[in-house]
Amino acid sequence: MRKSILVLGILFALANANAQTKAQSSLNIMTFNIRYDNPGDGLNNWQNRKENALKMVRFNEIDILGMQEVLAHQLKDFTTNLTEYTAIGVGREDGKEKGEYSPILFNKNKFTLIKSGYFWLSQTPEKPGKGWDAACERIATWVQLKEKATGKKVFVLNTHFDHIGEVARRESVNLIKSKITQLSEGMPQIMMGDLNATPDSSVILALLAPEKSLTLLDSKKLAPIVYGPNWSFHDFGKIPFKDRPLIDYILVTKGITVKKYAVFAETLNDLCLSDHAPVFINISL
């Protein structure tokens, strides 16, 4: 009798361990400013880089991808060639296809979409327009996702802060934090994007400032394994190494375990993936 109870106890423990292992699935997250398709970039034009960029995403088995500076035909390059992904996003100039997107792509084999949307970084976030002293229209895209393997939910927001407007970047922080709190509905949260601000700037410090309703954490500081350089923008290798800034980020909230962080400063021969290096994290929910 005691032996039977012992055997049952061992089987129960193994089943519980397997369930816990299943519940701690591994997810790959990336933010990547792909550089808009600018004919003036010469050899660095998108048409010369896109195949390698697509291969990089596929090779690293990215589950959730936030991109910036994506034109409609560039987004089509991703959705046509990477058919396992669903893309969410609109052009920032008209809310349709005009101008750059800041889309979120997710692996539809791993996630079910619950809700999605977008808003502009401006005083009128519900409609297209420039905000404050911004040089361009700026947009944020968000999704609520449910992981099929575990049933766990996560909120993801991807954006691109203005590169000129200091007031715009400052006010964008306030708007983003408010929207994350409002839209996430209590889910663990991931915020990513090209924020055009360095880690010691008032913009990033304000984003990471803890508040009662929201505390965003720098994934790099949470990761036990960190790989790659301390910068993410290199202007196709034109900026000297010592002057290259880190301006691309993935921030998370509690409830998300960050296992690895990397900046992929890769080239194919002399050809860069973009003028930015993609930032990558591996997590579990």
N, C-alpha and C positions, 0 to 999 in steps of 0.2 A: 504493500500500500504506500509506504513511504517512498519506495523507488518510483512508483507511478507519479506521485505528487512531485518528486524531484524532476522527473523527465518533463512533466507538464510545465513546471516552472522554467526549465531551460528553454523549452520551445516558445513559451510566452516571451521570455527575455529576448530571444533571437528575433521573434516577430516584431517586438517593440523596437529593437535596434534597426531592423530593416525599414520600419515605418519612419523612424527618425531620419535615417539616411535618405529615404525618398523625399521627406519633407525639407531636407537641406539641399535641394538641387542647385546646380551651379549655373549662373547666368552671366553672359558677357555683354557689357554695356560700352558704348563708344560715342563720343562727340567728335565731329569731323567737319571743319570748314573746308569745303572742297574747292573753293575759289571759283567764282562765276566764269562762265565760258567767254573769255575775253580774247578776241583775235589778236590784240596787241601784245599778248604774252609770248608770241613767237613759239619757240620750241616747247615752252611750258603751257601751251594752250591745252584746254580740256581734251580735245580730240587725240592728243598724244599721251595724255595721262589716264584717261578713263578706264582703259582695260586693266591697268595695274591697280587702280583704286578699287575696282570691282573685285579683283582677285584678292586684294588685301582683306576686304570685308568678308568674303567667302572663306578664305583660309583661316581667319580668326573666329569663325563661326559666331558672328555678332548676333545677339538675340534682340537687342534694342539699340537702334542707331539714331542719334540726333545729328542733323547736318545743318550747315549754314551756307549762304550764298548760292543756293541751288536754283537754277533757272528751270522752267517747265520741261525743256527737252533733256536736261541733265537728270531730273527726277525720273523721266521716262527711261533713260539709260539704266537706271537702277532697277526699276520695276519690271522692265522687259527682260533683263538678264538675270535678276535675282528673284525668281518667281515665288519663292517661299515667303516673301515679305509683303505685308500690307503697308501702304504709305498714307499718312495723314498730314495734310497741310495745304495751304493756299498761297498764291502770290501776294506779297505784302503791299503792292501798289493799288490793287483793286479788289482783293479778297477772292480772286478767281485764279487767273494764270499769269497776270502781268507782274513783272518784277521778281525779286528773289524770294524763295521759300525758306522757311526754317522748319523743315518737315521732321516727323518722327516715323521711322520704319520699324516694324516689329515682326518677328517670326510668327506667322499665323499658325504654324504647327505646334508652337509652344504656348501661345497666348490667345485668349478670347478678348475682343474689344468690348468694354462695358460702355464707356462714354468717351467722347473726344470733342475738341473745340480749339478755338484760337482767339486771340485778342491782340490789339495793337498797343504798343508802349507809348501811350499818349494820354492827354486829358480826356479823350473820347475813345476808350479802348474797344468799343463795340463797332467802330467803323474805321476804314482806312484813313490814315493821316499821319503827319509828322508830330512828334511830341516835344514840347518845350523848345530847347535850342538844337534839336537833332538835325543833322544834315540829310537824313534819309528816313523814310517810313521804316519802322521796326515792328516786328511781330513776334508773338510767342505762340507755340503750338503745345497742346497738352492732350494726354490720354489717361484713361483709367483702364488697366489691364488685369486680367485674371489668368494666373498661371495654370495651365491645364493639368500638369502633373501633381500639383499640391493643393490647388484651389485657393492659393494665396493671391491677394490683390496688391497692386502697386500703382501709384500715381507718378507720371513722368511729364516733365515740362522741358521744352527745348526753346532757346531764344538766342538772339544776337543783339547785344547792346550797341548803341551808336558809337562811332569811332571819333566823332568831333564834339558832340554836346556834353559838357560836364554836368550841366543841370539835368539833362536827359538821362544820363547814366544814374545819377543820384536818385531821381524820381522813379526811374525804372525799378530800382531796388524795392522801394516802398510798394509800388504796384504789384510787382512779382510776388512779394511775400504775402500781401493781402490776398491775391488770387490763388496762390497755393493753398493757403488756409481755407479759403472758401470752396475750392473745387476738388480738393483731395478727399473730402468726406472721411477723414480719419485714417486713410490708408498711409502706409510708409511712402515716403516721397523721394524722388530723384529729380534734381534740377541740373541741367547741363547747358553748355553753349559757349560761344565766343563772347566774352564779356568785355573785351577791350579795356581791361584793367589788370594791373599786376597784383600779386598777393598782398603787398603792403599798402595798397591804395585804400582810400576811404570807401570806395565802392565795395570791394571784397570784404573789408572789415565790417561794413554795415550789413552785408548779406549774412555773414557768419555770426553777427551779434545775437546772442540768445534772447528769445522773447517767450512770453507765457504761452502763446499759441503756436509758435514755430521756432525750431532750432535747427538750422542747416549746418552740416559738418563737412569739412574738406576731406574727400575720399582719400587723397594722398596721405594725409596725416593718420588716417585710420588703418591703412593697408600695412600688413606685416612684411609684404614683399613689394618693393618699388623698383622699377626698371626704366631706364632711359634718361634723357637729359632733363635739366630743370627749366627748359624753355619749350614753347609750343609754336611760336611764330618766327619764321626765318626769311620770309619774302623770297622764296625760291633760292635760298642759300646766299642771298646778297648781304644780309646783316652779319657782321662779325659775331663769332660765337659768344664773346663776353657781353655783347649788347642785346642778345636775343631775349625777348620777354616771354613769360608764361602768362597767357591771356585766355586760355581755354580750360574749362573746369567741368568736373562732375561733382556735385554736392549731394549729400544724402541726409536722411533723418534716422533717428533710432529705429530699430526694427529691421535694418538692413546691415548685414555683415559684409564688410569689404575684405576680400581675401588677397587681391592683387591690384596694383596700379601700375600703369605704364604710359609712356609717351613714345610712339613709334616714329622715330626720326629716320625713316627709310627712304632709300632711293633705288631706282632700277637703272643701273649704270650711272649716268649723270642726271637722270630725270627724277624729280621729286614727285611725291604723291599729290602735293598741293603746296601753297605758300605757308600753310599751317601743317603741323604734325598732329595726327589724331591722338586723342587721349582715351585710354582704355581702362576699365576696371572689371574685375571678376567678383561677383557677389552671390550671396544667398539671401532669400527672404525669410 
